[in-house]
Amino acid sequence: MPRTLPSVAFGSIDVRTPLVMPYQRIGIMGGSFNPPHEGHAVVAATALKRLQLDQLWWLVTPGNPLKSHDGLAPLAERMAACAALATDPAMHVTAFEAQLKTPYTAATLRFLGKRYPKTAFIWVMGADNLATFHRWQHWRMIARAMPIAVVDRPGWRMAALASPAAHALSRARVPESGAAALALYPAPSWCLLSTRLSHASSTQMRATRAKT
């Protein structure tokens, strides 16, 4: 894996994101969504409400660099499936990372910060992602790029809180009572949000499909 951030087209007008207005609060929920499921919808809805966001983007990645691409559905198919779940008008499905030509979150967040310096972005992820966050390329850079909202997932809460990243960022944790103001906190800042738990899993859904 590369040790430096890949070069991305920060100023290119060819990279099209959903419409952004200055001073908005926008949550970014990235993933391969292969396929998307109720658990993703719960995370998105929880973040939108609890963080008092103006927008929540489902950022569909061309492919997770930590996962095999075997069985990865076409990007357009995954985007359509996300759109079927992202029913709130404040939610938008996008795949602009394909235009950036990078699968790495650190490069994506750097792009957003440079293009939209007056926008308050929050990275949104499930507790299962926090458990392995220390394995992500430039994860400390990601934490410094914008606040992070971690939404609880079944069976992952304790593993997430015991993870190397959670320990390294322990002093940056914001109480759940402060979630509504997380966008205003300087990075690194993160908050764990409790919510209704859905046991839906992309891995299980793919396994079920393979048997049919």
Number of C-alpha atoms within 10 A of each C-alpha: 6 8 7 9 16 15 10 17 14 17 10 11 8 11 17 13 17 13 7 14 12 10 13 15 22 26 29 21 21 19 19 22 22 23 19 23 19 15 20 26 17 19 26 25 19 18 29 23 13 19 22 17 20 17 22 27 23 26 22 26 23 23 22 17 15 12 9 9 12 6 9 17 16 11 18 12 12 21 23 13 17 24 17 11 17 20 12 13 8 14 22 19 22 19 22 19 24 15 15 21 16 21 20 23 23 21 25 20 21 17 19 15 17 11 13 14 12 14 17 21 27 27 24 26 25 23 25 19 17 27 20 15 21 16 13 16 20 18 16 16 17 23 21 15 22 24 27 27 31 23 26 26 25 16 12 16 19 13 15 24 16 13 15 17 19 20 13 11 14 13 11 18 17 19 12 15 12 13 21 15 12 27 27 15 16 13 18 18 23 29 21 23 21 15 16 12 15 16 11 15 16 17 10 11 14 14 11 10 8 9 6 5
